[in-house]
């Protein structure tokens, strides 16, 4: 059984995770770049930095990703840090 302090710490960590997800969703919605007719946001190649973290739509879901390197066939290789939805 957890003590009161342990339950409070667990609740605080959970609240921080939820707040971080909401902030990432808000920043993705506000985003920077050119808007397409579908309402999605497109970043220019010059705006993407290797090693930076972004929110991107992966398989129809928002995910927090880190750009690992530029792919020689076009685009980027990235690692999914955590999923937002």
N, C-alpha and C positions, 0 to 999 in steps of 0.2 A: 504494500500500500504506500502511496506517495504522501509525503508530508505537504502541508499547506504551502510552504515555500517552493517545493518542487512543482506543485500544480500551478502556482503563480508564474514561475519561470517558464514552464511549458506553454502556458497561455500567452505570455509575452512573446516568445519565439514564434508561435503560430500567428499572432497578430502582426508581427514584423514581416513574416513571409507573405501574408495576405496583402499587406500594404505595399510591399515591393511588387507583387503581381499587378495590383491595381495601377500603380504608378507606371509600370511598363506598358500596360494596355493603354493608359491615357497618353503616354508619350508616343506610342505607335499610332494612335488615332490622330494626334496632332501632327506628328512626323514632319520631316523636311523632305523636299524633292518635288517632282512634278506629278500632279494628279492626272491619272488617265480617265477616260470617259466612264469606266466601270467604278470609279471612286477609289481605286487602289493607289498607293503611292509608289513611285519609281525613283530610285536613287541613281544618279549618274555614276559611271565607273570611277570618276575622279573623286567622288564623295565617299567611296567605300575604302576603309583602311584595314589592312591585314593586322590581325591581333585585336581589333575592336569588337565590341559586342553590340548586337542589334536585336530588335524584335522583328521577326519575319513570319510569313505564313508558310508553313510546311505541311503538306498533305491536307490542306484545308483548315489547319489549326494554327493559332499564333504560338510561336515558340521563341524563347530567348536563345540566340545563337552566338557563337564566336567564329569569326572568319579566320581560318587557319592559313590559307594560301590561295593564290590565284590558280585556277585550273587551266592547263595549257590548251584545252579544247574549248575554252570560253567559260565565263562565270567564275565561281569561287568554290573552294572546298571549305566546309564549315562543320562545326561540332554543335549539336543541340545541348545547351546547358540545362534547360528545363522547359517544360511545356506549360503554356498559360491556359489552355482550355482542354 
